[in-house]
Amino acid sequence: MAAPRVVFLGDSLTAGYTLEESEAFPARAGALLEEAGIAIQVVNAGVSGDTSAGGLRRLSWVLRQKPDLLVVELGANDGLRGLPLESTLENLRQIIERAQAAGAEVLLLGMKIPPNYGPDYAQGFADIFPRLAEETHVSLVPFLLEGVGGHEKLNLPDGIHPTAEGHARVAKTLLPYLREAVAGLGREDV
């Protein structure tokens, strides 16, 4: 029986900006699962600078990878650029719904942004993820960078991208959600 294919669709956080792919949180989370006796095939489809619109444009290619589980880490660049919240919400909704229609389970990774565009925008942005998870019935990691965001020693000098140590922490945050999502895959070939 083949290990489930888990495709991580994301931006520079997923890609592991400045790091080796093996140091980025998708590979680290896969290694943690393997240590626990759970094998998965990790496909890192992270592209630095990507927005939710860019992820939506790449989705057909991603779905050709036939993911059993699609982990969606997009939206941070939308928020950092002050893009309309409704556009981000709609792009992410289309990604989730198209992935579900293709037979993939979805795990949505929640994100928060600094209040550069004001507290209302920052809160509206943060609210996108739980709203979508509820409306589309997908699992949600409330905040992917929990314990990493804002911690100087866990981020590169830009204050946005985690270091290798930061990615290790992100993988540990993701692990219980990923484990549950993989365990819940109703694989017919099992």
N, C-alpha and C positions, 0 to 999 in steps of 0.2 A: 504494500500500500504506500502510495506516495505521500510525503509530508505535505500538509496544506501550504499553499502559496499565499504569502502575505505581502501585498504590495503597499509600500508607503508612498503616498502621493503628497508631495510637499514642496517647501521652498528651501532656503539655505539652512534652516534648522535641521531639516531632514537630510539634506545633502551633506551636512557636516562641514560647513564653511571653514576653510583652511586646514581641515583635518583629513586623515586617511579615511576611506569609506568604512574601514573596520572600527574606527574610533567613534563614528556617528551613532546616535542612539538606536536607529533601526538594527544595525548589526549587533550592537551591545545587548539589546533586548532579546534578539534571537539567540545569542550566546547564553544569556541567563536562562532562557527557556530550555535550551539544550542541556545545560547543567542540571536542570530539574527533570530531565528525561522526556522533554516534549520537543520533538523535531518540527521545524517549520522551514520553508524556503523563503528567504527574505529577498525581496526585490526593492531596491532603493530607487524610487522615481522622484527624488528631490532635485529641484532646479533652483539655483540661487536667483533671487530677485522675483520669483514667480508670485503672481497674485491669484486670487480665486478665479478670475477670468482666464488667466493663463493655464491654470490647472484644468479648467473646463475644456479649453481648446485641446489639451493633451489627452483628455480622458479616453478617446477612442483607442489611441495607441496603448494606454495603460490597460484598458479592458481586454485588449488582444492578448495580454499576458495571462488571462484567465485566472484572476485572483479569487481565492476562496474568501479572503478577507481583504478589504481595502481600508487602510488606515489613512485618514484624511487630516493632514496638517497644513492648512492653508488659511489665509486671511490676515496674517500678521502684517504683510506688506501693504495690504489694502488699508488697514488701520493706521500704519505709520505714514501713509501718503494722504490720509484724510479722505479716502474715496467714499462715495455714498454708502451708508450702511445697508440700505435696501438692495443695492447691487451685490454687495458681498453676500448677503443672506440668500439672494436668489441664485447666485452662481453656486454656492455651497449646496443649496437644496437640489439643484439640477445634477450636481456631481453625485450626491447621495442617491437620488432617485434613479439615475441611469445605472449606477453600480448595482443597486438592488434589482433593477429590471434585468440586468445581465447575470443575476444569480449570486452576486457577492454579498457577504455580510459587510457591514461598515462599522468602523470604530472612529468616532469623531474626536479630535484633540482640541480642547478648548484653549483659548488664548486671551490674554489681556494686553493692553497697551498703556504706555504712560499717558497722563492727561494733557498732552501737548495741545490738543484741539478742544480742550475743556472737559470738565467732568461728565457732562451729559453725553458727549460723543464717546468717551472712554467707557462709560457704563453701558451705553447702547451697543457698543462693539462687543463687550464681554457677554451681554445678554443674548447675542446671536446664537451662540453655541448650545446653551441649554434649551433654548426655544426650538432650534432645529432638531436636536436629539429627541425632544418630546414629540414634535410633530411628525417626524419620520421614523420613530421607534428604533433608533440606533443607540448604541452605548456611547457614553461620553466620558472622557478624561476631563474633569472640570478645568484644570489649568496645567498644561504640559510642563511649564517651567517652574512649577511649585518648588520652592527651596533653592532655585537656581537664579531666576530673574531678580536682578537688583543686587546680587551678591558678587562683589568685585572680583574675588579670587576664583570664582567659577565661570567668569566671562572674559572674553577677549577685551582688549582696550577699548573697542567700540561700544562696550556695554550692552550689546544686543545678542551677540553670538556666544554660546557656551564654549568653554575650553574642553579638552578631552575629559577632564575630571567632571566638568559640568554635564557633558553628555552621559557619563556613567551615572550620574545622579538622575538625569532625565529618564534613562532606561529603567532605573529602579522605580521611579514614579509610574511609568507606563506598565511595568511588569504585571501587576495583578489584573489590570484591565485587559491586557493582551492575553494573559493566561485564560481568563474567563471567556474572552471572545473566541479563542482557538478551541477551547473545550466545548463551546456551544455550536461549533460548526457541524451541521447535520450532513456529514459526508456519507454518500450512498455507497462508496467503495470501501468503507471501513468494515 
